[in-house]
Amino acid sequence: MSGVWRLTRGLLKNPLGALGLALTLLVVLGGLFAPLIAPYDPLQQDILARLSGPSAQHWLGTDQFGRDVLSRILFGIRASLGVAGSSVLLALLAGGFLGISAAYYGGLYDRLVMRVMDVFLAFPIILLAIGIIAMLGPNQWNTALAIGIVYTPIFARLVRGSALVLRETEYIQAAQALGASTARVIGRHLLPNLASVILVQSTLSLSTAILVEASLSFLGLGTQPPTPSLGLMLSEGRAYLTLSPWTSVFSGVAILLASLGFNLLGDVLRDTLDPRLRGR
């Protein structure tokens, strides 16, 4: 707990860190408590109030079906965080395992794993995700799986690079000389020293995963209607920009704030946890 408090205090001392932490908490809490704080059911339609602007009844206006934009944004954030969080967790587990095992065992296994990761990295993120979804079918969880597969090589290469440095340190070699098992060396000595690197990369990946999920939903390959999704709301609102731009504008702002919050938080975490950057 003392380490968490010191990290939080370091974030709050940095204006960008405080802003990133505030935006992240706003987005995460809004998504988690969406069923409690949303003023309306996100699927409830009021045809008489369709395409209306912000008012006392609908703070952010309504869409083309008369659904409350604020309620749909809150539930859309919930869906986006679910997809982004699941995809990053999948990429972390798969990429982390491949990276740390490749660094620890080396040799042919290391070269084979890294060449496979290079093949995945050769494809643009969006195109590879679209290809995977085309095979699996468009829905919320296939989107999470596709983004997770796309992000796996990023975590694998990052963890492998850091683990290669740690593998040559004296305390790792001492543990091996004393007969410590592979699982003990990795679990007790390698992983704790990789935690800061993994934390920073996970936070930054959440930022980009939100954008990728919104992009796929915008193209109709992510979360399917009528389930609220920020990217889908942005896409649906395009046809009504001249009549009522509120759906597109506010959903775009929600995507911006969610991505910006995690991005700022990741940048400041990197500066805080990296001893070489603390003096800047």
N, C-alpha and C positions, 0 to 999 in steps of 0.2 A: 504493500500500500504506500509506503514511503517513496518508492520509485515512481509510482503513478502520480503521487502528489508533486514530486519534483518536476516530472515531465509536464504536468498541467500548469504548474507555476511558470515554467520556462516558456510554454506556449502563450500564456497570458501576458508575459512581459513584452512579447513581440506583437506590434499592432496587427500585422498580417495574420499571425497565429491566432490572436484573439478573434479576428474577423472570421477566419476559416473555421474555428471551433464553434463560434456562434451560428454560422450558416449551417454547419453540419448538424448541430443539435436541433436547429429549427426544422431542417428537412427530415431528420430521423424521427424526431418526436411527432412531427406532423403526420408522417407515414404510419408510425406505430399506433397512434391514437386517432387515426382517421375515422373509425366507426363511432367514436365518442364526440369528436369535435365537428364533424361534417354537419352542416345545417340541414341537409336533405339526403335522401337516398340517391346515390349517383346515377341510378337507372330510372328514377322517377321523372316522368314527362309532364310538362305543362304547355300544351300547344298554344294556348292564348298568350303565353309569355315568351314565345320562341324569339331568339335573336335580339333579346332586349339588353340594354346596357346595364352597367352597375347601378344598383338601387338599394333601398333599405331591405327589400325582400331577398334580393340576390346580389350580394356584395360585389361579385365579379361578373355579373351578367349571366345570360343563358346561351345555350348553343342552338343549333337548328331544330332540335327536337324539344326545346324548352327545358333541358336538363341543366341543373345548377352547375356553373363552371367551377366554383370554389370546391364543391363537394367532389367533383370529378378529378380535379387537380390533386386533392388530398389522397384519394384512392389511387390516382395515377402514380403519385410519388411512392405509395405503398407497393404497387406492382413493380415499378422501376427498381426500387431498392431490393425487392425480393429477387428479381432476375439478376441484377448486378452483384448482389451479395453472394448468391448461389454460384454464379459463374466464377467469381474471384476465388471463392472457397474451393471449388473444384480445381481451378488452375493451380492454386497454392498447394493442394494435396498432391495432385499428379505431378506438377512441375517440380515441387520441392523434393518429392521422393526420387524422381529421375535425376535431378541435379545433384543431390547429396550422395546418392548411391554411385553415380558416375564419377564424382570426385573422389570418393572413398576407395572404390575398387580400381578405377583407372583402366589402362590397357585397352583391349579390344572392345570391352563393354562400353567404356567411356566414349570411344570414337564412334561406335555404332549409334548410341543414344544421341550424341550431339549432331551427327549427320542427319538423323531423322528430324531433330528439332530445326536444323537449318532448312530442311525442305518445307516445313510448315511456315517458317519465318519468311520464306521467299514469296509467299502469297500475300497480297494486301489483306488487311484484317477484314474489311467489309466483304470483299469478294469471297474469301474463304468461309466466312460466316454464312453468306448467302448460299454457297454451294452445299454446306452441311444442312442448312434448313431445307433446301430443295429436296434433299434425300430423305429427311426425317419428317417433313411437314411443318407448316407454320403454326406454332402455338407458344405459349409463355415459357414452358419448361424446356422445349426444344431450343428456344432462343438462348436460354441460360446454358444449356449443354454446348451449343455452338460457340458462344462467346468463351466459355470455359476452355474448350479445345484450342481455340485461337490464342488464348492467353497463356496456355501451358508452356510453350517454348520460352516465353519471356521469363517466367519464374524459374524454369529449369536452368537457363544460362546464368541468371543472376545468382542463384543459390550455388551452382557449381563453381562459379568464379570465386565466391567468398569462401566456400568450403575447401577449395584447393589451397588457398593461403593458410587456412587454419590447420589443414592436415599436416603441414610441415612444422608446426609449432612444437615446442618442447613438451608441453603438458599432454598433447595428444600422443606423441611418441612415447612418453613415459607411461601413459595409461595402457597403450598397446604392449609395451615391454612388461608390464605387471600382469599381463594376461587378461585384461578386460575384454569382454565380448564385443562384437561389432555393434550390437544394439545398445550396450551401455556407453560405448564411446560416442555413438551418434546422439543418443538421447540425453546423456549427462554432460557432454563436453562440446559437441558441435552445435546442436540446435540452440542451446541458450545463447551462444555467441553469434548466432545468425538471426536472433529474434528482431533486433533493431532494423536490419536490412529488410527482412520480410515484412515488418510492420509498415515501413515507409513505402515499399513497393505495393503492398496491398491497398494502402490508402490512395496512392496515385492511380492504381488500376481501377479502383471503384469509380474514380472521376471519369475515366475514359470509357468504362463499361456502361455507365449511365448514358453517355453520348451514343455508343454503339447500339444499345437497346432502343433508344429513341429513334435512331436512324432506321433500324430494321422495322420498327413499328410504323414509322412514317411511310415506308415502302410497302406495308401490308404483310410483312413477313414475321412480325413479332406477336405481341398480344393482340388477340382478335376481338372485334366488337361483339357484344356491347360492353365488354370489360374495359374500364377506364385505363388509358395509357397516355402518357404525355406526348409521345411521338405520334400516336394515332389521333389525338386531339388536334395536334398541330396540322396533320394532314387533312382532317375533316374540315377544319376551319378555313382552308385555303379558298374554297369556293365562295365563301361569304365575307371575304376581307373588306369589300367595299360597303357591304350592308352592316356587318357587325364583326369587327376585327378582334373582339374580346377573347374569344376562345383561343385563337392562334397566339395573340400577344401574351396572354397570361400563362398559357402552357409553355411557350418559349422562355418566358422569364423564369418559370419554375425549373426548367431544364438547366438554364444558365446558373441559377443559384445553387442547385444541387451539385453540378459539376465543379463550379468555382469553389464551393466550400471544401470539398474533398481535395481539390487540387492545391489550394492554399494550405490546408492542414498537412498534406503530404510534403510540400516544399519546406515548411517550417519544421516538421518532424525530422526531415533529413538534415537540416542545418543544426538542429538541437542535438541529435543523436550522433552526428559525425564530429569527432573531436577536432578534425582539421578545419571545420567551418564555424566553430563556436565563436571565434574571435571576430568574425565579420560583422 
